[in-house]
C-alpha cells in the first residue's frame, strides 16, 4: 500500500483550518484535492481526492493518521483506487502540504520516494 511517513508532529487542527483545495494539471492528467474532514479526536484527517489520467476519474480519500511524533499519509482503506502514478502523486502532494507548514519535519519511511518533491 503506498504511504509516506512524516517524522515529527503535524498540527492537524492547523492543517484542517488552513486547508485549501488544490489542482494540478499536466498533459493527460488532472489531480485535485477537494474537501477535508477531521475526526472528533483530531487524530485523523481525510482529504477527498480525484485523479483523472487518460480515463474515468478515480475518486478516493487520503488518510493522514496523526500520532505524537509521526504522521502517516496513505490511501484510506475504505476506498480502493487503482494505484496509478497520479494517485501516488496525490499522496505526495498532501505530504508536501503538511511539510510546508512544518519545515522542521522530515520524510521518513515511504515507498513513494520518486514522487516526493
Number of C-alpha atoms within 10 A of each C-alpha: 7 14 21 23 19 24 19 20 15 23 16 21 14 11 17 17 10 9 16 12 12 13 12 12 10 8 7 9 14 16 21 19 23 14 15 19 13 18 10 8 6 14 17 19 23 21 22 18 25 20 26 18 18 10 9 8 14 19 16 22 24 23 25 28 19 20 15 11 11 18 27 20 25 24 25 18 12 9 12 12 17 11 13 12 13 20 24 22 19 22 25 23 20 21 23 17 13 22 18 11 14 15 10 10 18 13 17 15 13 16 13 15 13 10 14 15 9
